[in-house]
Amino acid sequence: MNGLTGVAALRGILLSASFLAFAAQAPLLAQTLPSPFVQTIAVEASEDDAVAAFYLENGYSTLWTGAAEVDVQRRSALFAALSRAADHGLPVARYNVTRLAAMLSGAQTEGDRARAEVALTRAYLAYARDLSSGATEPKTVDPGIVREITRPDPARLLSQIQTRNPAEVLQGLVPASPHYAQLMRTKLGLEAGLAQGGWGPVVTATSLAPGDAGDSVVALRDRLIAMGYLTRSATSRYDAAIKAAVQRFQLDHGLTADGKSDAATLAALNIAPQERLKSVIVAMERLRWMHDTPLGDRHIWVNLPEFTSKIIDQGRVTFETRAVVGKNVPAQRTPEFSDMMAHMVINPSWGVPRSIIVSEYLPLLQRNPNAVSHMQVIDNRGRVVPRGAVNFAGYSARSFPFGMRQPPSDSNALGLVKFMFPNKHNIYLHDTPAKNLFSHEVRAYSHGCIRLADPFDFAYALLSLQSDDPQGDFERHLKTRNETTVKLEQKVPVHLVYFTAWPGAKGQMTYRDDIYDRDAKLFQALEAAGVALPVVQG
């Protein structure tokens, strides 16, 4: 009989209607049956296979409720960790420390103690799971969050807390990323500020500029001071110090750093600290999702709300370029996931996605067979089909049997190079002829793939690990004007992420807009799980 089968059998005996009567009629047999503590643990733990197996395999010895010093250490460490769960933006109600303490202090019988024992084990497993890998399920939050997460093994968690220093085990659950620690410090700082009343009144002006004076400038000054961008000042004039503070604020919020408080800058300044706190809390949750995702000593980091693509080596940004990401419409938002970049294609052709063919190009071709003349019509073997041989009006979006391809050229939609990390979402990074889009602050225009402002320099940086002359090698392929695949000798992890709050290079917190409303959905999911914001005082 295996462990789980034995637990089920024991539970059946303990719950049978005739058990107590039988035991009373057979006192000698009753002496050989499990103690009330073991009976209760078997029943309470039976709903969770991992918990049931652990107690059975360990002879129903205690983890938390025994009198031994090791049990005292475990429960002390657990209560200390659970009391700080809110610091991590976790749903504290899920662990119910007050109830656990009441169960322990009010235990009168062995059955009471057993129920407390199992409740503590469940609270530990829930806390360990939430802290190390997230309190929510990404795919249930938004269909564009396709990140795969790995949950910790409950058996391993129970073994660790049983055999190792409990305080070290619980501390080891915290994501090791230094960014997580910075986010947590910011969270605690925002909460302390909220306890003191927040950032004060909003700035009601429509715009302000250097040289202005009056009450609106005072409101701007005071808000910058409260947010940490300006030292204390009594000025009522928009002076050089205020301009410099506004510029720092603009840099941290992805705005043009001209020092003028235009409508966009004032809108960002007037965002309530509670909203910034939400951004930080969901950023911590996103990092918890990535606990088991190796970043890589060298990796590519594309933060969608920031509209940037970076190459990071040993934790340091060694290359950065502006990016265009997917439009904010359901079928075109860029998803979030991680994968491995394997190669680049120089002078690429563009195989038009089916969705674009039938929704955008087929209607044009039905009106004019010579429309989009820069595109080739191809059959299912990739052979070019003459336009005159196709009756476009005779097909619907469902029945259209052809594909479309744009040959390599300077005007190709993919530009002159694309960077491939093969994935089921058909997402990649690429060049684009539409260079004007990179001058915009908000750059959500693509069908889902990521366009790069400096794709050649990006290619040189990637090739630098395998070539003494990366630029020369790249340009030799480019000049052939032939489609050429160049493999990366070392595949590079690519992380498409979505952080509206992220620590800057100098440790300050930077913020971006929630372009796809994913953060709003994620915070709603955290609220539903039990996460709550502090109430503003005063």
N, C-alpha and C positions, 0 to 999 in steps of 0.2 A: 504493500500500500504506500503510494507516494505521499508527500507532505500535504498537498492541497486536498487529496482525497480523504486523508485522515482527518483534516480539519472539518471537512463537510460531514463526515460520518459522526464525529464528536458533536458537532452542532445539532445534527438530527437527533442524537440521543438526548442532549440537554434540553431540547425544545419539545420532546415528545410528551404527550399528556400523561402517560403512565409512568414517567421517570421517577417522580418523587414518591408516588405510592409504592412503586417497586423497591425503591431504596429503603423505605420505612419498613417494609416486610422482610427485607434481607439485610440486616445491619452489618453482617460480616462482609458481604459484597460491597456495601456502601463505603466501607473503610478503604477499599482499593480504588474507588473512583476518584476523579480529579477533584482538587480542592475548589471551593467557591471562587477563588481568585482565577484559577486556570479555566474553570467552566465559563466564567464571565468574559475573560479575554477571548476564549475560543468563539463565543457567540458574537462579541463586539467586533472582532477582527475579521470575521468570516466574509464580510461584504467586500473586502479588499484582499485579493490573492497575495500580493507582495507582503502586506502586513501579517496576514494569517500564516504564510509560510515562514516568515522571520521568527515569529514567536514559537511556532511549532518546532522549528529546527534548533532553537536555543532553549528548549525545555521550559518555555514560558517564564524565563527569567526577566526581570524588570530592566528597563532602560532609564526610567525617570522617577519612579515612585518608591523605590526601595530605600532602606535606611543606610545603605553603604555610601561611603564618601563619593564614589564614582557617580552614583545616581544623583547625589546632591549637586555635584559639579555640572552634570548634564542639564538638569532642570534649571539650575541657576543661569547657565549659559544660554539656554533656550529662551527663558523669560527675558533676559537682557536683550537678546537679539530681536524678539518679537516686539518688545517695547520701543524699538527703533525702526520698526518696519515702515512707519509713516515717513521717515527721513528719505526712504528710497522711492517714495511715491507708490507704495504697494497698498492693496486693499486690506487694511488692518482688521476690518470686521470679519474677514475670511478666517482669521486665526483666533479671534475672540479671546484675548488674553484674560479679560475679566472673568469670563465663564470658566476658563481653565483654572485660574487661581481659586475660584469658588468651589470647583469640583475637588481640588486638592484639600483645601482647608475644611470642607464640609464632609469629607469621606468618613463614614462611620463603620462601614463593613468592608470585608475583602472585595465584595462585588463593587462597592463604590470606588475602591482604590483601583480595581481593574478597569473600570470605565474611564477613570481619569488617565490611567496609563495609556490606553488606546487613543484617547482624545489628544493627548500630548504627542503621540507618535504621528497622528494624522496632521496635526498642526505643524509639526516639524517638516513633514514631507511636502505639505502645501507651500510653506514658506520657502523651503529649499528649491522647489520647482519654480516658484514665481520669481525669486531673486536671481536665480542662475539662468533662467531661460524665458522669463516673461510671464506676466499674469494674464495675458490675453492670447488668443489664437489669431495670427496675422490674416489668414485667409477668410476668417469670419468678419473682419473689420472692413475690408475693401477688396474688391476683386483684383485691383492693381497691385496689391501687396502679395507677391507670390514667393516671398522668401521662405525657404524651408528651414525649420528650426528642429533642434534635437533636444528632447526632454531628458533630464537625468534619470538614470536607472534607480528606482526606489530601493531595490535590494542593495545596491552599492551605497546609497545614502545611509541606509540603516546600518550597514557594516561599518562605514566610516565613523558614525557617531558612537558606535559601540566600542570601537577599538582604538580610536585616536583621541587626541585632546579636543574636547567638544568646542571650546572657544575658537580654536584654530580651524576646525571643520566649518563652523558657522561663518567665520570671517572669510574663509576660502570660497564661499558661495558668491561673494560680491564680484561683479565683473572687474577684471584686472585692468581694463583700459584706463589710462590716465584721464581720458576725456570723460569717463563716467564720474570720476572723482571731482572733476571740475564742474560738471553739470550738477552734481549733488551739492557742492558748495554754493553754487548760484541759487539752487532751489532753497536752501536754508537761508541765504541772504535775502531773497525775495520774500520769504515768509516772515523774516524778522522785520523787514520794511513794512509789510502789510500790517503787522501787529502795531506799528507806530503810525498807521494811517495812510500808507502808500506813498505815492509821488505827488500828492497835492492836486490842486485844480488843473484842468486841462487848459491849453492855450486856445483861446477863442478866435484869434485873428485868422484871416484867410491866407495871408502871407506876411512875412517879415524879412527885412534885409538889413545889412550893416548900415548904421546911421540912423535907423529908426529909434524912437524913444516912446515911453509911456507905459501904461498898465500891461499891455500885451507883452512887451519886452520883459517886464518884471516877472510875469507868469512864465515866460520862456526861460528866463534866468533861473527861477526857483525850481522849475522842473528839471533842468539840466543839472542843477546842484543835487537834487534828490536822487537823480539817476546815476550820479558819480562822474559826470562828464565835466563838471565845473567846480572849482573851489568856491568857498563862500565869498559873496560879493554883495555890495550895496548899490551897484550901478543900475540905472533905469534906461541906459542907452545900449543899443546893439553895438558893442565895441569889439575890439580885436579878440579879446578873450572869449566872448560869446561866439564869435565867428569860428574860432578854432575849435571850441567845444562842439558846435554844430557839425563841423567837418568830421570830427572823430565819430560823432553819432552817425553821420551819413555813411561813413566807411563801414561801420559795424552793422549797418542795415541794408547794404547793397544799393545805396542811393548815390547819385552824382555828388561828389564831395566838393561843392562850390561854396559852402558856408552860408548859403541863403536858405531861409526857412520857407520854402515854397509849399504848395498844398500837399504834395506827397511826403515831404519831410515832416510837416506838422501832423499829418495823419498818423505817421509812424510814432512821433513823439507822444501823441495822445492815446496810444494804445495802453490800456490799463495794465498794471503789474500782474493782475490775476491772469490775463491772457498770456503774458510772457511766461508766467509760472506754468501754465498748461503746456506751452511749447517745450519747456525744460522737462517736465514730467514725462511727456510722450517721447522725448529724445532719450531719456533714460530707459524707457521701455524698449525702444528700438535697439538700443545697445544690448539690452538683455537678450533680445531675440538673436543677436549675432554672437552670443557667447562662445558658440562652438564653430564659428566660421573663421578659419585661418585667414588673417588679413594678407599675410605674405610680407617678407622683408622688403620686396618691391611690389607695389600694387597700384592699381588705378582706382581712383575714388571720384565718382560722379555724383555730386549732391544736386539732385534735381531742382529743389527750390532756390538754390544758389546759382544755378545756370553755369556751373564750372566743371571742368574735368582736370584732375590733378594726377601726376605721377608722384608717388611717395616712396622714398627709399629710406629704410631704417628709421621710420617715424618722421622724416623731414621732407617737406614738399620740395621737389627738385624741378618740377615743371608744372605750369598751370596755364590753362587757356579758357576763354569763354566758351560756353556751349549753348546750343538751342535744343530744347527738349520737346516732348509731345504736346500737342494742343490740349486744352482742357475740355475735351469732348470724350464721351465714353470709349470709343474705339481707338483713340489716338493717344491717350495718356501713357507716358513711359512707365513700365512696371518696375518694381523693386525686386532685385535678386542679385546673387553673386554667381560668377562663373569664371572660366579661365580663357584669357585671350591667347589664341594659338597662332594666328598669322595675320598678315595684312595683304590686301590686293591692290596693286598699283595699276592705274588705268582700268578701273573696274567697269564692267557693264552693269546695268541695273535691271534686274528681273522684277518687274512691277508686281507688287502684291495683288492677289486676287481681289481683295476688297476695293482697292483703288481702281483696278481695271473695270469692274462691273458698276461701281458707283459713280466714277468720274469720267472714265475714258469711253466706255461703251455708249453712253448717251450722245457724246460728241460724234462718235463714228457713225451712229445711226442717222444723225442729221447730215454728216459730211464724211464720206469714207476716206477723204484725204486729210482729215483733222489729225492733230498731234503727229505730224509727218516725221518728226524726229524719232518716233517709236517704231520698232519692228513688230509685226504680228507674227507669232511663232506657234508651231503645232506642238503636240505633246512630246516630240522628239527633239525639240529645240531648233527645228528648221524654219527658215523665214518663209512666210506665206504671202504671196502678192495680194495687195489690198483688193484688186479687181476680182480676185477669186472668192471673195467672202461677201455674202449678203448679210451685213451687220443687222439690218432691220428684221431679219428672220430669227433672231435670237433674243432670249430674255437674259436677265442677270443670272438665272439659274442654269440655263442651257448653253450659254456661250462657251465653246470648247477650246478657245485659243488663249495663249498667254501673250504677254507683251514684254519687250526688252528694249532698253536704250543702250546702244553700243558705246564704247569708250569715247569720250570727247571732253573738251573743255566745258561744255554746257551740260554734261551728264548730271543728273540729279544727285549723284553720289560724289560729284567732284572728281578728283584725280586719285583718291586713295580711300580705302575703307579698312576698318580694323575689326577683325572677326573673333568673336568668342561664341562659337556655335551653340545655339540654345533654341528651345521649342517656341520661344516668343518672337523669334526672327528680329531681334534687336541687335544693333551694332553701332559703332562709332564711325563717322565718315566726314569727308570734306563736303563742301557745298558751293555752288556758284552764287548763291544768294548771300553775299557778304554783308549786305546792308543790314541784315537782321541782328548782327552782333553789336550794333550801336544802341540797341534798345535795352532798357533796364530789365524789363520782363521779356523773357525769350522763350515762350512756349508756342512754337509754330509748326513743329514737324508732325509726321504721322506716327511718331513713337520712337524712332531712332534718334541718336544723339549726334548733332552736327558740331564740328569743331571749328573755331576761328583760326587756329594755327595748326592745321593737320600735318603739314610737312615737318615742322619743328617737333611735333608729337612723334612722328615717325622716326626722326633722327634720334630722339631721346630713347625710344624703344630699341632701336638698332645699335645703340652705343655699347651695349653689353656683348655684342657679337661681331662688331666691325671696328677696325681702326679708322675707317673713313665712312661713317654712316651716311653723311650727306651725299658723298660721291656715289656710293653704292645705290642709294635711293634714286638719284637723278639719272644714273645710267639706265635703270629700268624704266623710269618715267619717259626718257627721250625715245624709247622704242615705240611708244604709243600702243604697245600690245598689252593685253591684260596679263599680268604677272602676279603669281602668288609667292610671297616671301614668308617662310616659316620663322617663327620666333624659336630660337634654340632653347630658351627657357620660357615656358608659358607664364603669363603674368595674371594673377588674380584680378578680376574686375568686380567692383562693388557699386551697383546702382542703388543709391541710398536716398533717404528723404528726411533730412534734418532741418527743421525751421529754427532750431536753436543749436548752436555748435560753438565750442571754444575757439577763439581766434589764436593767431600765432603768438600773441603776447599774453594769453591767458584770459582776455576779456571775452564776454559772451557776445556772439553775433546772432542776429535774427533775420529771418526771411519770411515772406508771405506764404501762407498755406495754399499753394496754387491749385491743388486738386482736392482740397477739403479733406485730405486723408487724416491730418492731425485732429481735426474736429471729430471725425468718426472714431478715431482711436481713443481720444479722451472720453467720449461718450461711453465706449466699451469699458474703459477703466472706471468711470463713475458707476456704471452698472455693476461692476465687480466690487465696488465699495470704496474707491478712492474719492476723497473729498478735499476741497480747497479750504484754507483757513478763512475765517470771516474778518473783513477789514474792520479795524477798531477806529473809533472817533468819528 
